[in-house]
Amino acid sequence: MNDLVRQHSSLDGADLEWLHLLVSEWQLLSDLSFADLVLWIPTRDDTRFVSVAQMRPNTGPTSYQDDMVGHLVPRGRRPMLDAALDEGRIVREGDPEWREEVPVRVESIPVRREGRVLGVIARNTNLLTVRTPSRLELTYLQSASDLAQMIAAGSFPFPGQQVDMDAAPRVGDGLIRLDADGYVQYASPNALSAYHRLGLAADLVGHHLGTTSAELAPSRGPVDEALSKVASGWAPREFEIEGDEGVIQLRAIPLKPKGPRIGSLVLLRDVTELRRRERELITKDATIREIHHRVKNNLQTVAALLRLQSRRMDSAQGREALNEAVRRVGSIAIVHETLSQNLDERVEFDDIADRVLAMVAEIAPGKVTGRRTGRFGILDAEVATPLSMVLTEILQNALEHGYGPGEQGTVEVSAVRSAPVPATESPGGRSPARLLVTVQDDGVGLPEGFDPHSAGNLGLQIVRTLVEGELGGSFDMVNAPGRGTQVILDIPVPATK
């Protein structure tokens, strides 16, 4: 819609925002009218109309099988559009049109904002299945007529009331029509069922909706003092009522077709199961975060015990082995600490990599400077945990074997993440994203004949097992150009959701 309005019309940003508000509401008008809606805007030279939006009803058959958005019609071809735009009134004159042997009643509703007519809504009703209307259908049509008059007068939609069409109740979910004093004139079967879920034993018709809703609110907690007023439909509001057996979501729409409020529409739906599932998810998320927090605490306790044990060791080799174990446990604890702060099982790995760098550098303070370039991005927990251990082992190995006594240097960790290759470009089908990690130091480099794939060092064995076994990637270790050692990790990364 934005592109069409800007390309063909002279409407400004405020006008376009008004049209967006209207379009966010007009599923309501379409369903109440049992009709298709098409929004037509005059072109910049005022010689044609362009259709910029379209809505089909959920409550009846469509009048348009084809998409109308983007169509241009010259002035004069559809006189009802001209009359609604020029005269600023709702136009209902004329006989039904026949479209592919289907009779269609056409009406034109001017869209007004601050006294100016911005465009016209063409309301098209398929008459093929018309029958004697029920009380429900009569209430729908009367409510649609009131809303149409409000649109023509510029009092609907309500400024600042952007509606989420996916989250708000719809006409078919449940509808209540109130008079000006807040008493129920009509309640649809779905609306009545929702109130029965709250504990209402009688019919709603003739009862004051605000008072009834306040009485059904739970006695175990404080009742919103404004509930009775809000549920009376005096202002456009969205709210929820929770009873002992259920929760209903309501949306009040004041009806002012001729200025003063003559009543209100209340749309509602039973959201008991939805809220129950949300609470379960919140509880589940909190439980998972608590588990990660406790695992982190337990790992830190283990690390503290190992550190205490190392201080009591007489053997330098034994102390160093325990210190290595402390760092391995610590790298896993860092991941669980990060997971305990998230709502899902994914982590921003850049922060973890920086903390691993700092932790390993504590082995010899001032000896080596660590830095990171590039971004790891967000990784799943099953990737982050082994990768943090791999980084710990590689960095620890670089510090222990890359520099002699008194030597200083720099260790750089770089990460490059590639996008997945589409199936059309890959002979074997879609290829996953890749994470290329390079750890390079400026130390003494590898000894002559060194083979990282067969070396018996425990750290390298851990790296090989984790990279090739758990992460499904590849690992290599070569002399860096100039001086030092370069470790290269190539890891497939599952797409983040």
Legacy VTK file of the C-alpha trace (Angstrom):
# vtk DataFile Version 3.0
C-alpha trace
ASCII
DATASET POLYDATA
POINTS 497 float
0.000 0.000 0.000
2.804 2.432 0.816
4.306 2.127 -2.668
0.977 2.521 -4.460
-0.053 5.571 -2.431
3.294 7.296 -2.886
3.505 6.439 -6.578
0.013 7.503 -7.622
-1.334 10.018 -5.083
-0.430 13.249 -3.326
-1.374 12.056 0.170
1.143 12.954 2.875
2.621 10.816 5.646
-0.156 11.610 8.135
-2.785 10.619 5.570
-0.973 7.369 4.871
-0.796 6.618 8.588
-4.571 7.130 8.794
-5.064 4.651 5.975
-2.881 2.131 7.830
-5.062 2.572 10.919
-8.128 1.994 8.769
-6.714 -1.122 7.135
-5.789 -2.524 10.568
-9.485 -2.291 11.463
-11.308 -3.213 8.334
-11.420 -6.975 8.779
-13.989 -5.984 11.406
-16.020 -3.951 8.899
-15.732 -6.657 6.243
-16.963 -9.407 8.590
-19.828 -7.325 9.964
-20.876 -6.406 6.421
-20.499 -9.938 4.977
-18.784 -8.050 2.147
-15.509 -7.509 0.303
-13.810 -4.165 0.809
-11.570 -2.396 -1.697
-9.874 0.902 -0.853
-9.680 3.293 -3.801
-7.489 6.417 -3.766
-7.691 9.229 -6.359
-4.526 9.668 -8.398
-2.394 12.768 -8.231
-4.028 14.295 -11.354
-7.522 13.317 -10.098
-8.351 11.534 -13.357
-8.316 7.959 -12.037
-8.702 5.789 -8.960
-6.102 3.260 -7.842
-6.960 0.344 -5.519
-4.410 0.155 -2.716
-5.861 -2.469 -0.356
-8.429 -5.259 -0.323
-10.150 -7.389 2.322
-12.371 -10.452 2.019
-14.932 -11.446 4.682
-14.640 -14.466 6.956
-18.415 -14.457 7.407
-19.630 -14.778 3.818
-18.719 -15.548 0.200
-16.350 -13.232 -1.644
-17.354 -11.013 -4.526
-13.839 -10.887 -5.986
-12.011 -14.044 -6.941
-9.093 -11.978 -8.253
-6.745 -9.614 -6.457
-7.816 -6.011 -7.060
-4.814 -4.261 -5.524
-2.992 -2.107 -8.066
-5.925 -1.759 -10.486
-6.533 1.652 -12.060
-9.950 2.859 -13.238
-10.677 6.226 -14.874
-13.028 8.717 -13.312
-16.560 8.271 -14.618
-16.404 4.521 -15.062
-17.669 3.892 -11.532
-20.047 6.765 -10.734
-20.566 5.657 -7.133
-16.856 6.147 -6.413
-17.020 9.613 -7.938
-20.097 10.571 -5.932
-18.684 9.338 -2.614
-15.398 11.190 -3.191
-16.880 14.439 -4.481
-19.908 14.646 -2.182
-18.362 13.035 0.894
-21.351 10.790 1.591
-22.132 7.088 1.607
-23.591 6.102 -1.760
-25.923 3.113 -1.984
-27.967 3.931 -5.094
-28.058 1.686 -8.138
-28.954 -1.851 -9.059
-26.775 -4.856 -8.212
-23.907 -5.577 -10.587
-23.470 -8.984 -12.183
-19.993 -10.503 -12.009
-19.580 -13.945 -13.547
-23.300 -14.659 -12.996
-23.104 -13.500 -9.372
-25.238 -10.506 -8.273
-23.204 -8.037 -6.207
-24.515 -5.069 -4.242
-22.030 -2.193 -4.382
-21.758 0.666 -1.892
-19.199 3.440 -1.585
-18.002 4.815 1.760
-15.854 7.972 1.830
-12.762 7.815 4.041
-12.493 11.126 5.876
-9.681 12.574 7.942
-9.789 16.042 9.489
-12.524 17.147 7.117
-10.824 15.873 3.947
-11.909 12.830 1.950
-8.789 10.748 1.300
-10.370 7.930 -0.674
-13.353 5.622 -0.956
-14.089 2.126 0.351
-16.084 0.072 -2.138
-18.178 -2.439 -0.184
-19.207 -5.377 -2.394
-21.737 -7.908 -1.094
-22.273 -11.243 -2.819
-26.102 -11.625 -3.021
-26.123 -15.174 -4.320
-26.664 -16.694 -0.868
-28.866 -13.962 0.606
-31.586 -15.304 2.894
-33.872 -13.977 5.624
-31.396 -12.549 8.127
-31.204 -13.834 11.712
-30.896 -11.686 14.812
-27.129 -12.178 14.666
-26.924 -11.058 11.043
-29.157 -8.043 11.664
-26.918 -7.000 14.567
-23.836 -7.435 12.378
-25.307 -5.334 9.570
-26.500 -2.559 11.897
-23.074 -2.410 13.529
-21.415 -2.312 10.098
-23.693 0.567 9.109
-22.725 2.505 12.245
-19.015 1.962 11.618
-19.399 3.011 7.970
-20.998 6.277 9.061
-18.139 6.848 11.514
-15.591 6.267 8.745
-17.438 8.745 6.517
-17.481 11.268 9.374
-13.785 10.796 10.180
-14.380 9.452 13.704
-13.206 5.908 12.948
-10.616 4.436 13.218
-9.599 5.808 16.598
-6.319 7.785 16.506
-3.487 6.046 18.349
-5.383 2.746 18.528
-3.317 0.559 16.198
-4.892 -2.902 16.257
-2.959 -6.150 16.029
-5.304 -8.134 13.792
-3.655 -11.418 14.765
-4.058 -10.864 18.516
-7.336 -8.935 18.800
-10.713 -10.718 19.031
-12.602 -11.056 15.741
-16.276 -10.856 14.937
-16.687 -14.624 14.779
-15.010 -15.122 18.169
-17.868 -13.413 20.000
-19.801 -10.140 19.763
-21.900 -8.144 22.220
-23.924 -5.047 21.321
-24.509 -2.554 24.145
-26.808 0.430 24.399
-25.584 3.861 25.480
-25.910 2.923 29.178
-23.884 -0.270 28.841
-26.759 -2.753 28.900
-26.558 -5.772 26.614
-28.874 -5.614 23.607
-27.490 -8.695 21.882
-24.876 -11.346 22.647
-23.746 -13.893 20.047
-23.693 -17.581 21.016
-19.871 -17.556 21.231
-19.937 -14.484 23.467
-22.490 -16.092 25.763
-20.410 -19.288 25.937
-17.342 -17.271 26.953
-19.240 -15.636 29.819
-20.626 -19.000 30.883
-16.988 -20.130 31.109
-16.430 -17.292 33.576
-19.289 -18.539 35.720
-22.329 -16.647 34.417
-25.446 -18.762 34.917
-28.012 -16.492 33.202
-28.436 -14.818 29.835
-26.529 -11.601 29.141
-29.274 -9.677 27.346
-30.729 -6.981 29.581
-27.813 -7.061 32.013
-25.256 -4.287 32.518
-22.056 -5.720 31.024
-19.699 -3.722 33.245
-21.418 -4.701 36.474
-21.744 -8.336 35.387
-18.065 -8.497 34.383
-16.915 -6.977 37.673
-18.981 -9.509 39.626
-17.356 -12.366 37.701
-13.835 -11.108 38.382
-11.925 -13.346 40.840
-12.590 -12.699 44.503
-9.127 -13.951 45.434
-7.424 -10.853 44.066
-8.051 -7.111 43.765
-10.766 -6.143 41.280
-9.883 -3.362 38.858
-12.012 -0.417 39.971
-12.342 0.734 36.363
-13.494 -2.659 35.078
-17.183 -1.845 35.321
-16.692 1.398 33.374
-14.360 -0.090 30.763
-16.632 -3.067 30.084
-19.507 -0.640 29.537
-17.869 0.394 26.261
-17.472 4.084 27.037
-14.046 4.256 25.329
-11.974 2.128 22.914
-10.129 -0.292 25.172
-8.729 -3.803 25.201
-8.764 -5.729 28.457
-9.085 -9.191 29.966
-11.289 -10.715 32.636
-10.096 -13.759 34.521
-12.543 -15.879 36.468
-12.077 -19.061 38.431
-12.627 -21.231 35.350
-11.501 -19.122 32.421
-10.068 -15.972 30.860
-11.752 -13.871 28.185
-10.186 -11.106 26.141
-12.430 -8.168 25.283
-12.240 -5.164 23.021
-14.721 -2.292 23.371
-15.585 -0.079 20.371
-17.837 2.937 21.050
-20.413 3.559 18.297
-20.907 7.216 17.362
-22.432 7.239 13.860
-23.927 10.728 14.295
-21.663 12.208 16.961
-22.980 11.188 20.405
-22.349 7.637 21.557
-25.406 5.464 20.913
-23.853 2.270 22.259
-20.837 0.035 21.860
-19.577 -3.108 20.256
-17.649 -5.530 22.419
-15.639 -8.214 20.644
-14.435 -11.038 22.830
-12.883 -14.465 22.742
-12.111 -17.216 25.201
-8.327 -17.226 25.729
-8.283 -19.645 28.664
-6.197 -22.286 26.915
-3.910 -19.678 25.348
-3.135 -18.084 28.721
-2.661 -21.501 30.313
-0.101 -22.433 27.666
1.648 -19.084 28.063
1.937 -19.651 31.807
3.292 -23.127 31.189
5.892 -21.726 28.796
6.877 -19.033 31.279
7.206 -21.677 33.994
9.189 -23.920 31.643
11.520 -21.072 30.636
12.053 -20.100 34.266
12.778 -23.737 35.156
15.301 -24.084 32.326
17.055 -20.870 33.327
17.158 -22.022 36.945
18.658 -25.361 35.876
21.394 -23.594 33.887
22.026 -21.302 36.863
22.384 -24.265 39.215
24.612 -26.165 36.772
26.824 -23.085 36.537
27.006 -22.839 40.326
27.816 -26.534 40.643
30.530 -26.292 37.990
32.037 -23.308 39.766
32.004 -25.314 43.003
33.801 -28.169 41.255
36.343 -25.702 39.843
36.895 -24.222 43.306
37.460 -27.697 44.791
39.928 -28.567 42.024
41.733 -25.279 42.566
41.916 -25.969 46.308
43.236 -29.477 45.632
45.907 -28.164 43.259
47.271 -25.904 45.983
47.805 -28.957 48.192
49.671 -30.883 45.472
53.411 -31.285 45.846
53.853 -32.332 42.224
54.140 -29.453 39.750
52.804 -31.714 37.006
49.787 -32.622 39.134
49.090 -28.976 39.945
49.202 -28.045 36.267
46.859 -30.904 35.345
44.348 -29.755 37.945
44.622 -26.139 36.775
43.881 -27.276 33.229
40.810 -29.093 34.524
39.731 -25.904 36.322
39.845 -23.970 33.051
37.931 -26.697 31.186
35.195 -26.711 33.774
35.192 -22.900 33.799
34.620 -22.664 30.039
31.520 -24.854 30.347
30.307 -22.793 33.316
30.519 -19.620 31.218
28.103 -21.103 28.652
25.624 -22.179 31.342
25.810 -18.754 32.968
24.914 -17.138 29.631
22.092 -19.640 29.034
20.663 -18.882 32.483
20.091 -15.282 31.361
18.338 -16.134 28.068
14.792 -17.131 27.182
15.891 -19.835 24.754
18.671 -22.349 24.253
20.828 -19.985 22.208
23.654 -17.677 23.184
25.514 -14.720 21.757
28.908 -16.426 21.502
31.031 -13.302 21.062
30.750 -12.518 24.778
31.659 -16.125 25.641
34.729 -16.021 23.381
35.899 -12.788 25.048
35.503 -14.285 28.518
37.357 -17.463 27.523
40.176 -15.294 26.168
40.355 -13.387 29.463
40.183 -16.575 31.543
43.023 -18.289 29.659
45.171 -15.123 29.719
45.112 -15.321 33.526
47.532 -18.240 33.241
50.389 -15.794 32.756
49.280 -12.195 33.436
50.983 -9.675 31.151
52.579 -12.382 29.043
50.078 -12.544 26.212
47.484 -10.088 24.881
44.328 -11.672 23.496
41.931 -10.087 21.038
38.962 -11.106 18.924
38.000 -10.011 15.423
34.843 -10.821 13.484
31.623 -12.164 14.966
30.569 -15.643 16.017
26.947 -14.534 16.262
24.171 -16.490 17.950
24.808 -20.206 18.432
22.687 -23.033 19.789
23.718 -24.440 23.167
24.762 -27.770 21.651
27.301 -25.862 19.517
28.334 -23.250 22.073
29.329 -25.672 24.852
31.823 -27.823 22.892
33.119 -24.779 20.987
33.916 -22.962 24.244
35.916 -25.989 25.382
37.719 -26.157 22.030
38.688 -22.479 22.274
39.912 -23.003 25.825
42.153 -25.912 24.793
43.588 -24.125 21.741
44.294 -20.896 23.631
45.786 -22.786 26.564
48.000 -24.755 24.197
49.183 -21.545 22.489
50.157 -19.931 25.783
51.940 -23.000 27.124
53.868 -24.035 24.018
54.099 -20.919 21.846
56.205 -18.703 24.096
59.349 -19.218 26.102
60.146 -17.808 29.551
59.968 -13.997 29.548
58.515 -13.809 26.031
55.421 -11.727 25.262
53.044 -11.886 22.328
49.537 -11.697 20.940
46.890 -14.325 20.318
44.088 -13.384 17.945
40.784 -15.209 17.576
38.918 -14.400 14.364
35.491 -15.641 13.303
33.799 -15.498 9.906
30.282 -16.781 9.477
28.980 -17.599 5.990
25.350 -17.826 4.885
23.870 -21.204 3.878
24.132 -22.138 0.207
20.677 -22.531 -1.444
19.809 -25.935 -2.886
19.708 -24.437 -6.398
23.373 -23.469 -6.110
24.651 -26.590 -4.377
24.878 -29.929 -6.254
24.123 -31.892 -3.102
21.182 -29.753 -2.017
21.089 -26.921 0.501
24.340 -26.563 2.450
24.307 -25.218 6.039
25.976 -22.015 7.141
29.654 -22.353 8.089
31.638 -20.850 10.927
35.339 -20.427 10.163
37.370 -19.816 13.326
41.079 -19.010 13.208
43.297 -18.795 16.287
46.731 -17.365 15.519
49.651 -16.598 17.794
53.034 -15.036 17.082
55.005 -17.583 19.074
57.692 -20.074 18.069
55.503 -22.083 15.711
55.204 -25.856 15.330
58.176 -28.208 15.721
59.524 -30.013 12.685
57.356 -32.948 11.632
54.517 -32.118 14.009
51.176 -33.734 13.023
48.176 -32.289 14.930
45.966 -35.195 13.825
48.073 -37.819 15.555
49.665 -35.885 18.428
49.093 -37.508 21.801
48.633 -34.267 23.750
45.416 -34.485 25.812
44.310 -30.976 24.822
44.603 -31.739 21.111
42.783 -35.042 21.604
39.911 -33.118 23.229
39.885 -30.618 20.331
39.821 -33.356 17.689
37.048 -35.263 19.466
34.838 -32.215 19.957
35.357 -30.606 16.537
35.094 -33.734 14.420
32.799 -35.829 16.616
30.334 -33.428 18.275
30.460 -30.429 15.949
30.865 -32.312 12.659
33.598 -29.933 11.502
37.251 -30.039 10.553
40.390 -29.064 12.450
43.869 -28.169 11.227
46.998 -26.689 12.760
49.763 -25.120 10.623
52.618 -22.688 10.888
51.391 -19.124 10.423
52.859 -16.965 7.658
55.901 -15.258 9.089
55.933 -16.523 12.674
53.698 -18.449 15.048
50.980 -21.055 14.770
47.593 -20.946 13.124
44.690 -23.200 14.162
41.768 -23.393 11.729
38.300 -24.673 12.626
35.576 -25.120 9.998
32.238 -25.889 11.641
28.715 -26.258 10.174
26.253 -24.020 11.997
22.510 -24.825 12.128
20.335 -21.955 10.953
18.977 -19.858 13.841
15.195 -19.580 14.023
LINES 1 498
497 0 1 2 3 4 5 6 7 8 9 10 11 12 13 14 15 16 17 18 19 20 21 22 23 24 25 26 27 28 29 30 31 32 33 34 35 36 37 38 39 40 41 42 43 44 45 46 47 48 49 50 51 52 53 54 55 56 57 58 59 60 61 62 63 64 65 66 67 68 69 70 71 72 73 74 75 76 77 78 79 80 81 82 83 84 85 86 87 88 89 90 91 92 93 94 95 96 97 98 99 100 101 102 103 104 105 106 107 108 109 110 111 112 113 114 115 116 117 118 119 120 121 122 123 124 125 126 127 128 129 130 131 132 133 134 135 136 137 138 139 140 141 142 143 144 145 146 147 148 149 150 151 152 153 154 155 156 157 158 159 160 161 162 163 164 165 166 167 168 169 170 171 172 173 174 175 176 177 178 179 180 181 182 183 184 185 186 187 188 189 190 191 192 193 194 195 196 197 198 199 200 201 202 203 204 205 206 207 208 209 210 211 212 213 214 215 216 217 218 219 220 221 222 223 224 225 226 227 228 229 230 231 232 233 234 235 236 237 238 239 240 241 242 243 244 245 246 247 248 249 250 251 252 253 254 255 256 257 258 259 260 261 262 263 264 265 266 267 268 269 270 271 272 273 274 275 276 277 278 279 280 281 282 283 284 285 286 287 288 289 290 291 292 293 294 295 296 297 298 299 300 301 302 303 304 305 306 307 308 309 310 311 312 313 314 315 316 317 318 319 320 321 322 323 324 325 326 327 328 329 330 331 332 333 334 335 336 337 338 339 340 341 342 343 344 345 346 347 348 349 350 351 352 353 354 355 356 357 358 359 360 361 362 363 364 365 366 367 368 369 370 371 372 373 374 375 376 377 378 379 380 381 382 383 384 385 386 387 388 389 390 391 392 393 394 395 396 397 398 399 400 401 402 403 404 405 406 407 408 409 410 411 412 413 414 415 416 417 418 419 420 421 422 423 424 425 426 427 428 429 430 431 432 433 434 435 436 437 438 439 440 441 442 443 444 445 446 447 448 449 450 451 452 453 454 455 456 457 458 459 460 461 462 463 464 465 466 467 468 469 470 471 472 473 474 475 476 477 478 479 480 481 482 483 484 485 486 487 488 489 490 491 492 493 494 495 496
